[in-house]
Amino acid sequence: MTVNFDELLDRRNTRSYKWDQSENMFGDKDILPLWVADMDFPSPPAVQEVLKRRAELAAYGYAIRTDDYAESIVGWFKRRHGWDIDPAWLGDAPSVVTSLSLCVEQFSEPGGQVVLQSPVYYPFYDVIESNGRKVAKNPLILKDGRYEMDYEHLESLFQGGAKLLLLCSPHNPGGRVWERSELLRLGELCLRYGVIVVSDEIHCDLTFPGHVHTPFATLSPEIADITITTLSVTKTFNLPGLVTSFMVVSNKALKAKLDKRIHTLSLHMASHFAQDAVVAAYNESEQWLDDMFAYVEGNLAYALQYLQQHLPSVKPMKPDGTYLLWVDCRELGLDKAGLKDLMYKRAKVVFNEGSVFGSEGEGWLRINLACPRFILEKALRQFAEAANGLESR
């Protein structure tokens, strides 16, 4: 079965987080949503088929994990990333954000500082603050149209006592695929100051040609020993509604602590559907991924060219990976409320307003490129026409 990425799935009235909240959240049921980071593409045919077979069993009782589940993960990361994962390092959690929150709870002290590199995926802030910790920002440096890490400032935070870092790799929303040398320098600092790294690598399979994702835990045995890697099939294969993720933790003491907390919260039971979907995704859907991301690469090229020609006052940050486009709209001269008004009321589109990723994101927008091209074309046209209308007044 081949997938037509140009065809729009009708997701309205399916309890879709992206498509069925438009009127309540943005005041218009017909607004175009290009915000939530899921795809408007069919999931891989092999996943569709295995879920149908599971549904046809008719009894949805308690399930167990079988060896093929771990084997599919181990095989995927060996093939795609050159990472030799011991199945004993694997542990499941409902979502990557759940894993982040558990790590903040278990590996930092109440009132203590947890480092993040802003602007960054907004649940990073939530899991720190909701656990009674303090956000320690290490803002990224914008240089020549891309983000770089500020190592000197980061070291000052470690010198000030921060012992936990939440790393976003590849970076959301900026789309940076961190280079090995950048990650090594980061790892050396963390080793020097005894800092544990929780590396959110959910976008690791989504890299454009010329960019290679380096799993943080593969840098050295010493760095692996201070690293908890959080991963999932959900971004790669458009399966977030299945609520499944896993952690890779080679340090036995760190893993034992997480395993105990997961069992205490009774988060350890296997899903009736999710494990089969993981196996079908990793074992049978590699071609789907390659085809899908080639299509997204075409969407990226279209968006960059369109904005340059029709709205040159905004400056997209060309991503190394992810299906997200981070766009600098500060030359439009609008505050948060103004950007929202431009999107929701004038352009009738929804992108993510940048300040939710931290104050460093104010004046920016994040656009989801994982949609049929005609949807992207329509959204960009409406946004450019509305923005140009403001500028001409």
N, C-alpha and C positions, 0 to 999 in steps of 0.2 A: 504494500500500500504506500503510495506516494502522498506527500502533504503539499497542498497548494497554499503557500504562505501569502498569496495575494487575496485569498478569500477571507472575509470577515466572519468569524463565528458570532452568532447572535447570542450574547450572554445576558441580555436583559431578562429580568424576571426569573433569574436562576439563583438568587441570593448572592450575586456577585458583589464583592466588596468594592470593585472599581466601577461597575456599570449601574448598580441598583441603589446608589446613595446620592446620585447627582442632584436631585431636586432638594433633598433634605440638607445636603452639605453646601451646595453651590447655587441653589435657587433656580435651577433650570434642568428639567429631566432630559433635554435633548443636547446638553452640553457635551463636547467631545473630551473623554477622559484619557489623558496620557500621563498619568501620575503614578499610581500604585505600581510597584515593580513586579508585576506578573505580565505574561505575554498574552496577546490576542491571537495566538496561534494554537492549533490543535496539538496536544501532547503527542509524544511518539506513538505510532501505531502499535508497537509491541506492548507498550504500557496500557493502551486502551484495551487490547485483547485480554491481557492477564487480569485486568480489573473486571471485565465482563465475566470471565470464568469464575472469579472469586464471588461475584455477586450471584451467579447462578447456583452456587452451593446452597443457597436459601437459608442456611443456619449460620448465624454470625456470632459464634461463641468465642471463648477465650482462645488466643492463638499463641504459638511459640515461634521462636526464631530457629531456623535451620542453617546448616553450614553454608549453604549456597548464598545466603545473605552476606555474611562476612567475606566470602570468597569473591563476590562480585565487587565489593568495595576495594579489596586488596588488589584485584586484577586491574581495575580501572586506574587506580593511582600509580600502579607500576607502569601500565601502558602509556598513559597520558602525561604523567608527571615524573616518571623515574623514581618514585618514592616507594621503598620497600616497607610496608606497614605490617607489623605483627598483629594478627587478629586479636591477641590479648590486649592490645592497646585501645581497642574500640569500645565505646560506650554510647548508648542511645539517649536522646532527649527529645522532647516534642518539637523543639525549634532551636535555631541558633540563638535567638534572643533569650530563650530559657537557659541555654548553656552559659551565655554571658552573665545573666543574672545570678546563676548558681556560683559561678566563679568569683564574682564580686563579693557575694555573701561569704564564701568559704575562704578566700585568700586575701581579704583586706579586713581592717578593723573598723567598727562603727566610728564615724567621724573622720576616718582616714581619707587620704587623697588617692584617687584613681585617675590615671593619666589617659587622656584620649587626644587624638590629633585632629583638630577642627579645621574646616567644617567636616562633619562626618555624619553618617547614618544616625538619625535622631534617637532611636532606642538606646544608643550608647549612653546618652544623658540619662534616660529614664532608669536604666538598670543600676546606675550609680546612685542617683538621688533617691530612688524608691527603697534602696537598701540602707539608707542613712549614711551614705558616704559623700565626699565632696569631689566635684569635678575639678580636675587639674588639667587645664587646657595647655596643650603644646601646639599652638597654631601652625599650620603648614605655611610655607613661604611660596607666594606666587611669583615665579620667575620665568620670563620668556614664554608665557602662556601655559605653564604647567606647574604643578605643585612639587615642592621639595621639602624634605624634613629639616627642621631646625634642631640640630643635634646639641648645640651649645645650650639652648633653652631647655631642652629635654634633660640634659645632664643636671641643670640647676634644680629641676623638679625632683630628680632622684636624690640629689644631695639634700633636698629639703625633707626627705623621708618617704616619698611615694614608693610603694613596693609592688604595684600592679599596673600594667599597661594593657589597654584594649587596642589592638592593632587591626586596622581595616585593610585587607590585602587580598585582591585588588581593592583600590580605594573607591568608596561610594560616598559622595556623588562625583568625584573628580575623574574617575576612570583611570587613575594611575595604576599601572602594573609595576610595582617596585622592582628595581633592578637588584640583582644578587649583591652587588657591592653596597648598595644602600641598606639592605637588610642586614648584611654582615656588620656594618658600622653600628646599626641599632642593636644587634645582638650582643656585640662586645660591650656596649654601655650597660645593657641589662645584666650581663654576667658580672661586670665590675661592681654594680651596686645591689646585687641580689634581688633583681626585679623579676617577677613572674610575668610572662606574656600570654595573653589570651588572644589568639590570632583568628579573626573571623575571615575565613577564606571561601565563603559561599559562592563568590563570583569567579573562582579559580579556573573554571573551564571555559570562560568567556573572554578570550584574548584575541586581539587582531594580529594579522601577520606581522612579523618583526618583533613581537613581544612575547616573552616567555614567563609564565608564572613560576616563581620559586617558593615552594612550601617552606615556611619559616623554620619548621622543625628539621629540615634536611640540611641546614647550614653546617651543623656540627653536632656530635653527640652531646656536648656540653650545652649547646643552645636547645637541643631537643629536650633536655632534662628540665628546662625551666619553661617549657611551652605546652600550652593546651590549645589544640587546633580544633575549631568548630567548623563543621562542614554539612552539606546537604545536597541531595539531588534536586532540590526544589527549584532553584534558580536555573540550573542547567537545562532541565527538561520540563519546565513549567508545571510543577506539581505542588505548589505551596499549600493548596487546600487539603493535601493528605497529611499535613502536620507530622513531619518526620525529619530527623537530623541525627547526626552522630558527632562524637568527639574522638580525637586521636590523642592519647596521652601515654607516653612511654615511661614517665616517672611513676613508679608503683605507688609511692606515698600520695602524690597528688591524685592519682586515679582512684585509690582506695577511699580517699576523702569524698570525692565526687560521687562514687558509686554508693557510698553509705547514705549521702543526702538524697540522691535520686530514689533509693529504696524507701527512705523515710517518708518521702512525699508520694510514694507509690506511682512514680513516673516510669517505671521500668517494664511494664507489660507490653507485649508485642501487639501491633495493630493487625486487625484482620486483613487489611488491604495494603498497607504501606510497604511491608517488607517485599511482597511480590512485585510491587511497582519498582522498587529500588533495583531488584535483580534484573527485571526486564529493561530498565533504563540503562544500567551499566553494561549489561551483557549483549543487548540487541539493538541499541539505539544510537550508536556512534555516528552512523551515516546521517541520521536525522539531525543530530547536533551540528555536524559540519555543514549541512545544507541550510539549516536555520540561521547559523551565524554568518554564513556568506550572504544571506538575504539581509540580515541586520547591517552588515558592512555596507551593502548597497544603500540602505536607508541612511546610514551615517553620511556617506558621500553626498547623497541628495540633500540632506539637511544642511550640511556645511556650505554647499554651493548655493542653496536657496537663500539662506540667511545672508551670505556675503553679497548676493546680488540685490536682494529685496529689502534687507534691513541691516545695513552695514554698521549701524550704531551699536548693535549687540555683538558680543564676541564669544563664540562657542569655544570651549576648551576641548580640543581634539583628544578623545580618550584613547588609551592604549588597550582598553578592554571594557567589559560590561556592555549592556545595551542601553546605557543611560548617557544623556548628553547634558553637560553642565554649562550653562550659558550666562555670561556676564552681561547684565542688562543695566548696569549702573549709569551708562550714558543717557538712558531714558529719563533720568532724574526723578524717579518715582520711589516713594517709601513702600513699606510692606503693604499698606492698605491700597496704595495706588497701583501696585503690581497686581494685586488680587482683583481690583476693579477692572483693570485692563484685560485680564484673562477671563474672568467669569462673566462680566456684564457686556464688555465691548467685543471681545474676540470669540466668546462662547467656547473657550477651551479651558482645560484644567491641566496645568503642569504643577510640579511641586514648587512652592514659594521657598526661596533659599534660606530664610532665617531659621527655619525649623532644624537646619543642620548646624546651627550655631550662629552667633552674631557675625562671624566671618563670612557667612553666606548671604547676608543682607544685600539685596540688589541683584541676586542671581536666581535663576530658575533651573529646575531639573526636568528634562523631557525624556519620557520613555519611548525608545525607538523600536520596541518589539511589537510591531503592529503592521498590518497590511499597508503598503506604501500609499495607497490612495487616502487612507486615514491620516497618515503623517503629512501628506501634501495639503490636505484640507485644513488641518490644524495649523500648519505653518503659514498658509496663505491667510487664514482668518486672523492669526496673531500679527503678522506683518502689516496687514491692511489696517488693523485697529491701532497698532503702534505708530504707523506712519500718519494716521489721522490725528493722533495726539500731537505729533511733532509739527504738523502743518498748521495747527491752530494758532 
